[in-house]
């Protein structure tokens, strides 16, 4: 009887060992969302020089240089320069100056020089060249002394 029980138990074990477990799977979903964004980093300030007729103070004049700003973007944003609102001029300069900021980009997206807000549609990194020109009209001229103006670059 003991032998019969042992044989029966061994038979049950062999029967169980042949059956495989049923495999199941599950799917795990991942979602992400990125809003249109940009980051601006000022690389360098610009330099304005005066023209020979003393009616233009500009980063475009000989010896002048554009300011440089890096923009990193996802695309889907507008790049712009605001009108100049902050200036410092010598006390002797009492005539009106018209300030005109412009920009151009190279890199992920190329934009020819403009003063108008422009869409950045391509994601990536671009370098913005920011220029500023101050002009006098009629018989008005720039006076001797230090000039400073602030151009605000926007990306939204």
C-alpha positions as CSV (number, residue, x, y, z in Angstrom):
1,X,0.0,0.0,0.0
2,X,2.9,2.3,0.8
3,X,4.3,1.6,-2.6
4,X,0.9,2.3,-4.3
5,X,0.7,5.7,-2.5
6,X,4.2,6.6,-3.5
7,X,3.6,5.7,-7.1
8,X,0.4,7.7,-7.1
9,X,2.1,10.7,-5.6
10,X,4.9,10.5,-8.1
11,X,2.3,10.3,-10.9
12,X,0.6,13.4,-9.7
13,X,3.9,15.3,-9.5
14,X,4.8,14.3,-13.0
15,X,1.4,15.4,-14.2
16,X,1.7,18.8,-12.5
17,X,5.3,19.3,-13.9
18,X,4.1,19.0,-17.5
19,X,1.6,21.9,-17.2
20,X,3.0,25.4,-17.9
21,X,1.9,28.6,-16.3
22,X,-0.3,30.8,-18.5
23,X,1.6,34.0,-19.6
24,X,0.0,37.4,-19.4
25,X,1.1,40.9,-20.6
26,X,0.2,44.4,-19.7
27,X,0.9,47.7,-21.5
28,X,2.2,50.7,-19.6
29,X,1.6,54.0,-21.4
30,X,3.8,57.1,-21.0
31,X,2.5,60.6,-21.8
32,X,4.5,63.8,-22.0
33,X,3.7,67.4,-23.0
34,X,6.0,70.2,-23.9
35,X,4.7,73.8,-24.3
36,X,6.2,76.2,-26.8
37,X,9.1,77.8,-24.9
38,X,12.3,79.6,-25.4
39,X,15.3,80.7,-23.3
40,X,17.4,83.8,-24.0
41,X,21.1,84.1,-22.9
42,X,23.0,87.4,-23.5
43,X,26.4,86.5,-24.9
44,X,27.7,90.1,-25.4
45,X,26.6,93.7,-25.4
46,X,26.8,95.8,-28.6
47,X,28.9,98.9,-29.4
48,X,27.7,102.0,-31.2
49,X,30.1,104.3,-33.1
50,X,29.3,107.7,-34.7
51,X,29.2,108.4,-38.4
52,X,31.5,111.0,-40.0
53,X,28.6,113.5,-40.4
54,X,27.7,113.0,-36.6
55,X,24.0,112.2,-37.5
56,X,24.2,108.4,-36.9
57,X,25.2,106.5,-33.7
58,X,25.0,102.8,-34.7
59,X,26.3,99.3,-34.2
60,X,26.3,99.2,-38.1
61,X,28.9,102.0,-38.4
62,X,32.5,101.2,-38.9
63,X,34.0,100.0,-35.6
64,X,30.5,99.2,-34.1
65,X,29.3,95.7,-33.2
66,X,26.0,93.9,-32.7
67,X,25.0,92.5,-29.4
68,X,24.8,88.7,-29.3
69,X,22.0,86.6,-27.7
70,X,21.5,82.9,-27.8
71,X,18.0,81.6,-28.1
72,X,17.1,78.0,-27.3
73,X,13.5,77.1,-28.4
74,X,11.0,74.3,-29.0
75,X,9.7,76.4,-31.9
76,X,6.2,77.9,-32.0
77,X,7.3,81.3,-30.5
78,X,7.7,84.9,-31.6
79,X,11.1,86.7,-31.4
80,X,11.0,90.5,-31.2
81,X,12.9,93.6,-30.1
82,X,11.0,96.3,-28.1
83,X,11.3,100.0,-28.8
84,X,14.1,101.6,-26.8
85,X,12.8,103.1,-23.6
86,X,15.9,103.5,-21.5
87,X,18.7,105.8,-22.7
88,X,21.5,107.8,-21.2
89,X,22.9,110.8,-23.2
90,X,25.2,113.6,-22.4
91,X,23.6,116.8,-20.9
92,X,24.8,118.7,-24.0
93,X,22.7,116.5,-26.4
94,X,19.3,118.2,-26.3
95,X,18.0,117.3,-29.7
96,X,15.8,114.3,-30.6
97,X,17.3,111.0,-31.4
98,X,15.3,108.3,-33.2
99,X,16.4,104.8,-31.9
100,X,15.8,101.8,-34.2
101,X,16.6,98.3,-32.9
102,X,16.8,95.4,-35.3
103,X,17.8,91.7,-35.1
104,X,18.8,88.8,-37.3
105,X,19.4,85.1,-36.5
106,X,21.6,82.3,-37.6
107,X,21.6,78.7,-36.5
108,X,18.5,76.5,-36.2
109,X,16.6,79.2,-38.0
110,X,17.9,82.0,-40.2
111,X,16.1,85.4,-40.1
112,X,17.3,88.3,-42.2
113,X,17.7,91.6,-40.3
114,X,14.3,93.0,-39.3
115,X,12.7,95.1,-36.6
116,X,9.4,93.2,-36.8
117,X,8.4,90.3,-34.6
118,X,9.1,87.0,-36.4
119,X,8.0,83.4,-35.7
120,X,10.6,80.9,-34.7
121,X,9.1,77.7,-36.0
122,X,12.1,75.4,-35.8
123,X,13.3,73.9,-32.6
124,X,17.0,74.3,-31.7
125,X,19.6,76.9,-30.9
126,X,20.1,80.1,-32.8
127,X,22.3,83.2,-32.3
128,X,20.6,86.6,-32.5
129,X,22.6,89.6,-33.7
130,X,21.0,92.7,-32.1
131,X,21.7,96.0,-33.7
132,X,20.8,99.6,-32.7
133,X,20.9,102.8,-34.7
134,X,20.3,106.3,-33.3
135,X,19.7,109.0,-35.9
136,X,19.5,112.8,-35.8
137,X,17.6,114.7,-38.5
138,X,18.0,118.1,-40.2
139,X,21.0,120.0,-38.8
140,X,21.0,118.1,-35.5
141,X,24.2,116.3,-34.5
142,X,25.4,114.0,-31.7
143,X,27.3,115.8,-29.0
144,X,30.5,114.6,-27.4
145,X,30.0,112.3,-24.4
146,X,28.8,108.8,-23.5
147,X,25.6,107.3,-24.8
148,X,23.8,104.2,-23.7
149,X,20.6,102.6,-24.7
150,X,18.9,99.3,-23.8
151,X,17.3,97.0,-26.3
152,X,15.0,94.4,-24.8
153,X,14.8,91.1,-26.8
154,X,11.6,89.2,-26.3
155,X,10.7,85.6,-27.0
156,X,7.1,84.5,-26.3
